[in-house]
Amino acid sequence: MIYFARLETTETGMARKSIKKTTKKSAKKPARAARKSAAKTAKGAKGAKRAAKKRLTKQPAARSAAPGHSGPSNVSWNFKLLAHDTLAGFGGMGEGMAVQVAKDGRRILWLAHESAPKNFTALDVSDPRKPKVVVQTDLPQSHMRSNSLEITGDIMAVAYQTQKTGQVPAGFELFDISKPENPKSISFTDCSGPHSRGVHQLWFCDGQYVHMAAGAPDFKPTHELDDQFYRIFDVRNPSRPTEVGRWWLPGTREGDNEPPPERHQKPALDKGFRAHNTNVYPERPDRCYLGYIDGGMFVMDISDKAHPKPICRWDNSPPYTGFTHTVLPLFERNLLVVTDESTNNNAADWPKLVWLLDIRDEKHPVPISTCPLPPVDAFSSRGGRFGAHNIHENTPSPYCWHSDEIVVGTFFNGGLRAYDISNAYQPKEVGAFVPPAPALSPVGAIQLNDVFVDEREVVYTVDRFTGGLYILEMDF
């Protein structure tokens, strides 16, 4: 069963310039080179000390001063725009971004779309100043979305969610992308059912298991908004994925012994007690870092994948307004970076924040700071959402940039923000990119939705509605 139709391809095998030439990387700049050298030396000297004392802070690196204001549109501070592509007029993008290096050496960026008619788009970003669409595919039904995708090697996993429960198809699909112009379906796993909308998010980074936020045909929630939970599929045989484990918040399934959880304020802030991001990292393959929307965040013990169990839970709501989205562990520093997601226009659910938690005691996470947001008054009336959403997740890929000092995140009409968290108790903003409203945006403002940074330190960020892809260079 194949759920895509190829629309556009480009010629392959063209000679490519070295990224060192095409991007004019900031690492060549003396100031940045000096900073990197100093940081590397300092990191080596402090490594043993941090391991012994499990420190939460590092010596802050020197950063350029913030501009006098970071509220208006058209802000570019410590980010340089290299290219902008509206993706053939289908620029409404979701929160699935991954990089593949094809067998012929081309660097391919794969992007999931926010909604129909498009499924996913792939671009050749070997020269980040000249991205080229190599394939763009269609969804078979207008009520579907493929909001999330991930890649391991030449296999891509794509999530399918429907607008309403009971609609089909809903589930996830594995593709052979060894020839990027011609992705081929390997298998489709059906997660549809009378109370299921399928898969919203998935995580596939080890070539063995797909972790996901999904419904199931045999799962009947106690509340219609609690329809997606944590599921694990073994895909070592990609033609025959097999579910090996699942977990849901007790009380959210009919028949549970526990009572249903108390709802958040209705209607605007009741978003559901269901799973969102399901991150698993090679540093701790026996842990899942699980965002559970109105249920807060969980660190899960998945050493026995058939029986996942929570180690700890942290929930900021109430008094905050729910929708825990992403949980990013910084292993060497014993920190978690936890994001909310803004889901209401005009900052009606403000504040939506990026939190830093001390996780030295895994059973007792403690919030120690938040990343500073620009004034809400500067963005609340600009159109669309304002507040935290996705962050760069240090995906375990050789083509992903990794940092435990810098957090890069999207804030909808607040654009893209970068934070220095070398002192975890005092995060500092060190960069911002807020482009003007894209043409035909239904909210009249940028809505940056997701971000990915590759190992070249090239930044990719996407707009939720019409703006497509923005490619940037970091300058800090």
Residue pairs with C-beta under 8 A, 6 or more apart in sequence:
1 169
1 173
1 185
1 188
2 184
2 185
2 188
3 119
3 139
3 140
3 160
3 169
3 173
3 185
3 188
4 119
4 120
4 137
4 138
4 139
4 183
4 185
5 137
5 138
6 135
6 136
6 137
6 181
6 182
6 183
7 88
7 135
7 136
7 137
7 138
8 88
8 133
8 134
8 135
8 136
9 134
9 135
9 181
9 182
10 124
10 132
10 133
10 134
10 181
12 104
12 106
12 181
13 104
16 105
16 106
16 126
16 127
17 127
19 25
19 126
19 127
19 128
19 456
19 458
22 126
22 127
22 128
22 129
22 130
23 82
23 128
23 129
23 456
23 458
23 473
25 456
25 457
25 473
26 32
26 457
26 473
26 474
26 475
27 33
27 36
27 457
32 475
32 476
35 61
35 62
38 61
39 61
39 405
42 58
42 59
43 58
46 55
46 58
46 59
49 55
50 58
50 332
50 333
51 332
54 334
54 360
55 333
56 333
56 334
56 335
56 358
56 360
56 368
56 424
56 425
57 422
57 423
57 424
57 425
58 333
58 405
58 422
58 423
59 422
60 420
60 422
60 423
60 428
61 405
61 420
61 422
63 420
63 428
63 430
63 476
64 78
64 430
64 476
66 77
66 429
66 430
67 75
67 77
69 378
70 77
70 374
70 429
70 432
70 434
71 374
71 375
71 378
71 379
72 378
72 434
73 382
73 434
73 435
73 436
73 437
73 445
73 446
74 434
74 435
74 436
75 415
75 432
75 433
75 434
76 432
76 433
76 434
77 431
77 432
77 433
78 418
78 430
78 431
78 432
78 474
78 475
78 476
79 416
79 418
79 431
79 432
79 433
79 459
79 472
79 473
79 474
79 475
80 472
80 473
80 475
81 433
81 435
81 470
81 471
81 472
82 128
82 129
82 458
82 471
82 472
82 473
83 128
83 129
83 130
83 131
83 469
83 470
83 471
84 435
84 467
84 468
84 469
84 470
84 471
85 123
85 131
85 133
85 468
85 469
85 471
86 438
86 466
86 467
86 468
86 469
87 93
87 111
87 121
87 123
87 133
87 136
87 468
87 469
88 133
88 136
90 113
90 117
90 118
90 121
90 136
90 468
91 438
91 462
91 463
91 465
91 466
91 467
91 468
91 469
92 113
92 114
92 115
92 118
92 463
92 464
92 465
92 466
93 111
93 112
93 113
93 114
93 449
93 450
93 462
93 463
93 464
93 468
93 469
94 111
94 112
94 113
94 114
94 115
94 145
94 146
94 147
94 148
94 449
94 450
94 462
94 464
95 112
95 147
95 148
95 201
95 389
95 390
95 449
95 450
96 110
96 111
96 112
96 120
96 146
96 147
96 148
96 149
96 150
96 158
96 159
96 450
97 109
97 110
97 111
97 112
97 149
97 450
97 451
97 452
97 460
97 462
98 109
98 110
98 149
98 150
98 151
98 156
98 395
98 397
98 452
99 107
99 108
99 109
99 110
99 125
99 151
99 397
99 399
99 400
99 452
99 454
100 107
100 108
100 110
100 151
100 154
100 156
100 177
100 180
100 399
101 107
101 108
101 399
102 108
102 178
102 179
102 180
103 178
105 126
106 124
106 126
106 180
107 124
107 125
107 126
107 399
107 454
108 122
108 123
108 124
108 125
108 134
108 177
108 180
109 122
109 123
109 125
109 131
109 452
109 460
109 469
110 120
110 121
110 122
110 149
110 151
110 156
110 177
111 120
111 121
111 122
111 123
111 149
111 462
111 469
112 119
112 120
112 146
112 147
112 148
112 149
112 158
112 159
113 119
113 120
113 121
113 145
113 146
113 147
114 145
114 147
114 449
114 464
114 465
115 145
116 139
116 141
116 142
116 143
116 144
116 145
117 138
117 139
117 142
118 136
118 137
118 138
118 139
119 137
119 138
119 139
119 146
119 158
120 136
120 137
120 146
120 149
120 156
120 158
121 133
121 135
121 136
121 137
122 133
122 134
122 135
122 136
122 177
122 180
122 183
123 131
123 132
123 133
123 134
123 469
124 131
124 132
124 134
124 180
125 131
125 458
125 460
125 471
128 456
128 458
128 471
128 473
129 471
131 469
131 471
134 180
134 181
135 180
135 181
135 182
135 183
137 183
139 145
139 146
139 160
140 169
141 162
141 167
141 168
141 169
143 162
143 163
143 164
143 167
144 160
144 161
144 162
144 163
144 167
144 169
144 170
145 160
145 161
145 162
145 163
146 158
146 159
146 160
146 161
147 159
147 161
147 200
147 201
148 158
148 159
148 199
148 200
148 201
148 202
149 156
149 157
149 158
149 159
149 202
150 156
150 157
150 202
150 203
150 204
150 205
150 210
150 395
151 157
151 177
151 204
151 397
152 204
152 205
152 206
152 207
153 207
154 176
154 177
154 178
155 174
155 175
155 176
155 177
155 186
155 204
155 207
155 238
156 174
156 175
156 177
156 183
157 172
157 173
157 174
157 175
157 202
157 204
157 210
157 235
158 172
158 173
158 174
158 175
158 202
159 172
159 198
159 199
159 200
159 201
159 202
159 212
159 214
160 169
160 170
160 171
160 172
160 173
160 198
160 199
161 170
161 197
161 198
161 199
161 200
162 168
162 169
162 170
162 192
162 197
162 198
163 197
164 197
165 193
165 194
165 195
165 196
165 197
165 215
165 224
165 227
166 192
166 193
166 194
166 195
166 196
167 192
167 197
168 190
168 192
169 188
169 190
169 192
169 198
170 190
170 191
170 192
170 196
170 197
170 198
170 199
170 215
171 188
171 189
171 190
171 191
171 192
171 198
171 199
171 214
172 188
172 189
172 191
172 198
172 199
172 202
172 210
172 212
172 214
172 233
172 241
173 185
173 186
173 187
173 188
173 189
174 185
174 186
174 187
174 188
174 235
174 238
174 241
175 183
175 184
175 185
175 186
176 183
176 184
176 185
176 186
177 183
186 238
186 239
187 238
187 239
187 240
187 241
189 233
189 241
190 217
191 198
191 199
191 214
191 215
191 216
191 217
191 231
192 198
192 215
192 217
193 215
193 216
193 217
193 218
193 219
194 217
194 220
195 215
195 219
195 220
195 221
195 224
195 227
196 214
196 215
196 216
196 217
196 219
196 227
196 228
197 215
197 227
197 228
198 214
198 215
199 212
199 213
199 214
199 215
199 228
200 212
200 213
200 214
200 228
200 275
200 276
201 212
201 213
201 275
201 276
201 277
201 278
202 210
202 211
202 212
202 213
202 214
202 278
203 210
203 211
203 212
203 277
203 278
203 279
203 280
204 210
204 211
204 235
205 280
205 281
205 282
205 395
205 396
205 397
206 280
206 282
206 285
206 396
207 235
207 236
208 234
208 235
208 236
209 232
209 233
209 234
209 235
209 244
209 280
209 305
210 232
210 233
210 235
210 241
211 230
211 231
211 232
211 278
211 279
211 280
211 288
212 230
212 231
212 232
212 233
212 275
212 278
213 228
213 229
213 230
213 231
213 274
213 275
213 276
213 277
213 278
214 228
214 229
214 231
214 275
215 227
215 228
215 229
216 229
216 231
216 246
219 227
219 229
219 248
219 253
220 253
220 254
220 255
221 227
221 252
221 253
221 254
222 251
222 252
222 253
222 254
222 256
222 260
223 252
223 260
223 263
223 272
223 273
225 270
225 271
225 272
225 273
225 274
226 248
226 249
226 252
226 260
226 272
226 273
226 274
227 272
227 274
228 272
228 274
228 275
229 246
229 247
229 248
229 249
229 252
229 253
229 274
229 275
230 246
230 247
230 248
230 275
230 278
230 288
230 290
230 300
230 308
231 243
231 245
231 246
232 243
232 244
232 245
232 246
232 302
232 305
232 308
233 241
233 242
233 243
233 244
234 241
234 242
234 243
234 244
235 241
244 305
244 306
245 302
245 304
245 305
245 306
245 307
245 308
246 308
247 300
247 308
247 309
247 310
248 275
249 261
249 273
249 292
249 295
250 256
250 257
250 258
251 258
251 259
251 260
251 261
252 260
252 261
252 273
252 274
261 273
261 294
261 295
263 270
263 294
264 270
264 271
264 294
264 317
264 318
264 321
264 322
265 321
268 344
268 348
268 349
269 321
269 322
269 344
269 349
270 294
271 293
271 294
271 322
271 323
271 343
272 293
272 294
273 292
273 293
273 294
273 295
274 292
274 293
274 295
275 290
275 291
275 292
275 293
276 291
276 292
276 293
276 324
276 325
276 326
276 341
277 289
277 290
277 291
277 325
277 326
277 327
277 393
278 288
278 289
278 290
278 291
279 288
279 289
279 290
279 326
279 327
279 328
279 329
279 393
280 287
280 288
280 289
280 302
281 287
281 289
281 329
281 331
281 394
281 396
282 396
283 329
283 331
284 329
284 331
286 301
286 302
286 303
287 299
287 300
287 301
287 302
287 311
287 329
288 298
288 299
288 300
288 302
288 308
289 297
289 299
289 300
289 327
289 328
289 329
289 336
290 297
290 298
290 299
290 300
290 327
291 297
291 324
291 325
291 326
291 327
291 338
291 339
292 298
292 324
293 322
293 323
293 324
293 325
294 317
294 322
294 323
294 324
295 313
295 315
295 324
296 313
296 314
296 315
296 316
296 317
296 324
297 313
297 314
297 315
297 324
297 327
297 336
297 338
298 310
298 311
298 312
298 313
299 310
299 311
299 312
299 327
299 359
299 362
299 365
300 308
300 309
300 310
300 311
301 308
301 309
301 310
301 311
302 308
311 362
311 363
312 362
312 363
312 364
312 365
314 338
314 357
314 365
314 367
315 324
316 324
316 340
316 355
316 367
317 324
320 340
320 351
320 353
321 340
321 349
321 350
321 352
322 340
322 349
323 340
323 341
323 342
323 343
323 349
323 352
324 338
324 339
324 340
325 339
325 340
325 341
325 388
325 389
325 390
326 337
326 338
326 339
326 390
326 391
326 393
327 336
327 337
327 338
328 336
328 337
328 338
328 339
328 391
328 393
328 394
329 335
329 336
329 337
329 359
330 336
330 337
330 394
330 404
331 404
332 404
333 404
333 424
334 358
334 359
334 360
335 356
335 357
335 358
335 359
335 404
335 421
335 424
336 356
336 357
336 359
336 365
337 354
337 355
337 356
337 357
337 391
337 407
337 421
338 354
338 355
338 356
338 357
339 353
339 354
339 355
339 388
339 389
339 390
339 391
339 409
340 352
340 353
340 354
340 355
340 387
340 388
341 352
341 387
341 388
341 389
342 349
342 350
342 352
342 385
342 386
342 387
342 388
342 389
342 411
342 412
343 349
343 385
344 385
345 383
345 384
345 385
345 443
346 380
346 381
346 386
347 376
347 379
347 380
347 385
347 386
347 387
349 387
350 376
350 380
350 386
350 387
351 373
351 376
351 387
352 386
352 387
352 388
352 389
353 370
353 371
353 373
353 387
353 388
354 370
354 371
354 388
354 391
354 407
354 409
354 419
355 367
355 369
355 370
356 367
356 368
356 369
356 370
356 371
356 421
356 424
356 427
357 365
357 366
357 367
357 368
358 365
358 366
358 367
358 368
358 424
359 365
368 424
368 425
369 424
369 425
369 426
369 427
370 427
371 407
371 409
371 417
371 419
371 421
371 427
371 429
372 419
372 427
372 428
372 429
373 387
373 388
373 411
373 414
374 414
374 432
376 386
379 386
379 413
379 414
380 386
382 413
382 444
382 445
383 413
383 437
383 441
383 443
383 444
383 445
384 412
384 413
384 441
384 443
384 444
384 445
384 447
384 464
385 412
385 413
385 447
386 411
386 412
386 413
386 414
387 411
387 412
387 414
388 409
388 411
389 409
389 410
389 411
389 412
389 449
389 450
390 409
390 410
390 449
390 450
390 451
391 407
391 408
391 409
391 410
391 451
392 401
392 407
392 408
392 409
392 451
392 452
392 453
394 400
394 402
394 403
394 404
395 452
398 455
399 454
399 455
400 452
400 453
400 454
400 455
401 453
401 454
401 455
401 456
401 457
405 420
405 421
405 422
406 418
406 419
406 420
406 421
406 430
406 476
407 418
407 419
407 421
407 427
408 416
408 417
408 418
408 419
408 431
408 451
408 453
408 459
409 416
409 417
409 418
409 419
409 451
410 416
410 417
410 448
410 449
410 450
410 451
410 461
411 417
411 448
412 446
412 447
412 448
412 449
412 464
413 434
413 443
413 445
413 446
413 447
414 434
414 448
415 432
415 433
415 434
415 435
415 446
415 448
416 431
416 432
416 433
416 434
416 448
416 451
416 459
416 461
416 470
416 472
417 429
417 431
417 432
418 429
418 430
418 431
418 432
418 474
418 476
419 427
419 428
419 429
419 430
420 427
420 428
420 429
420 430
420 476
421 427
430 476
431 474
431 475
431 476
433 461
433 470
433 472
434 446
435 446
435 467
435 470
436 446
437 444
437 445
437 446
438 446
438 463
438 465
438 466
438 467
438 468
439 466
440 466
441 447
441 463
441 465
441 466
441 467
442 465
442 466
443 465
446 463
446 467
447 463
447 464
447 465
447 467
448 461
448 462
448 463
448 464
448 470
449 461
449 462
449 463
449 464
450 461
450 462
451 459
451 460
451 461
451 462
452 459
452 460
452 461
453 459
453 460
453 474
454 460
457 473
457 474
458 471
458 472
458 473
459 471
459 472
459 473
459 474
460 469
460 470
460 471
460 472
461 469
461 470
461 472
462 468
462 469
462 470
463 470
